[in-house]
Amino acid sequence: MRALRAAALLLLAAGSAVAQDTVEKGAKVFRQAGCIACHKVNGQGGPSGPDLTRIGAVRTEQAWLRSFLKDPAAVVPGSRMPPFDDLTEDEVRSLTAYLLSLK
């Protein structure tokens, strides 16, 4: 029983490390894609888009956020945010993880 519990804890820790790595990659994508030019996070960034400091507490649906990042106007008609169709699937996944971590 102890071995099973230890194995479960190791898997949980490994998953947590992978998740943290994905969030860190997402923060990098956020900066490189220019999101910070329009959006603030923790007081840093541009004023033209919504403040995303707590977006992960407001938008908790991963699928919605991924769809919005790929084609904002298709999800929210009239959105002024440009589509990020040049991002790879991995970059969208990482950016989504980063945004969901902002709480």
C-alpha positions as CSV (number, residue, x, y, z in Angstrom):
1,M,0.0,0.0,0.0
2,R,2.9,2.4,0.8
3,A,4.5,1.6,-2.5
4,L,1.3,2.5,-4.3
5,R,0.9,5.7,-2.4
6,A,4.5,6.6,-3.1
7,A,4.1,6.0,-6.8
8,A,0.9,8.1,-6.8
9,L,2.8,11.0,-5.1
10,L,5.6,10.7,-7.7
11,L,3.2,10.9,-10.6
12,L,1.5,13.8,-9.0
13,A,4.8,15.7,-8.5
14,A,5.9,14.9,-12.1
15,G,2.5,16.1,-13.4
16,S,2.9,19.3,-11.4
17,A,6.4,19.9,-12.8
18,V,5.1,19.4,-16.4
19,A,2.2,21.8,-15.7
20,Q,4.5,24.4,-14.3
21,D,6.8,24.1,-17.3
22,T,3.8,24.5,-19.6
23,V,2.7,27.7,-17.7
24,E,6.2,29.1,-18.0
25,K,6.2,28.4,-21.8
26,G,2.9,30.2,-22.0
27,A,4.2,33.3,-20.2
28,K,7.0,33.4,-22.8
29,V,4.4,33.0,-25.7
30,F,2.4,35.8,-24.1
31,R,5.4,38.1,-24.3
32,Q,6.7,37.0,-27.7
33,A,3.3,37.1,-29.4
34,G,2.9,40.7,-28.2
35,C,-0.1,40.1,-25.9
36,I,1.5,42.4,-23.4
37,A,1.2,45.3,-25.8
38,C,-2.6,45.4,-25.3
39,H,-3.2,43.5,-22.0
40,K,-2.0,44.1,-18.5
41,V,-0.9,41.4,-16.1
42,N,0.0,42.5,-12.6
43,G,0.1,46.1,-13.6
44,Q,2.5,45.6,-16.5
45,G,1.4,46.0,-20.1
46,G,-0.8,48.0,-22.5
47,P,-4.1,49.6,-21.8
48,S,-6.2,48.8,-24.9
49,G,-7.2,45.2,-24.0
50,P,-8.7,43.8,-20.8
51,D,-6.6,43.4,-17.7
52,L,-5.8,39.7,-17.5
53,T,-4.3,39.6,-14.0
54,R,-7.2,37.4,-12.7
55,I,-8.5,35.9,-16.0
56,G,-8.0,32.4,-14.7
57,A,-10.5,33.0,-12.0
58,V,-13.0,34.5,-14.5
59,R,-12.6,32.2,-17.5
60,T,-12.1,28.6,-16.3
61,E,-13.1,26.8,-19.5
62,Q,-9.9,25.7,-21.3
63,A,-11.7,24.8,-24.5
64,W,-13.4,28.2,-24.7
65,L,-10.1,30.1,-24.1
66,R,-8.3,28.0,-26.7
67,S,-11.0,28.7,-29.3
68,F,-11.0,32.4,-28.5
69,L,-7.2,32.6,-28.8
70,K,-7.3,31.0,-32.3
71,D,-10.2,33.1,-33.6
72,P,-11.5,35.7,-31.2
73,A,-14.2,37.2,-33.5
74,A,-15.7,33.7,-34.1
75,V,-16.2,33.2,-30.4
76,V,-17.0,36.8,-29.4
77,P,-18.5,38.7,-32.4
78,G,-17.0,42.2,-32.7
79,S,-13.9,41.3,-30.8
80,R,-11.0,43.7,-31.6
81,M,-8.4,41.1,-30.7
82,P,-6.6,39.7,-33.7
83,P,-6.6,36.0,-34.3
84,F,-3.4,34.1,-33.3
85,D,-3.6,31.6,-36.1
86,D,0.2,31.7,-36.5
87,L,0.7,30.0,-33.1
88,T,1.4,26.3,-33.0
89,E,-0.9,24.0,-31.2
90,D,1.7,23.6,-28.5
91,E,2.0,27.4,-28.1
92,V,-1.8,27.8,-27.9
93,R,-1.9,25.0,-25.2
94,S,0.9,26.7,-23.2
95,L,-0.7,30.2,-23.6
96,T,-4.0,28.8,-22.4
97,A,-2.3,27.1,-19.4
98,Y,-0.6,30.4,-18.5
99,L,-3.8,32.4,-18.7
100,L,-5.7,29.9,-16.7
101,S,-3.0,30.1,-14.0
102,L,-3.6,33.9,-13.5
103,K,-5.9,34.0,-10.5
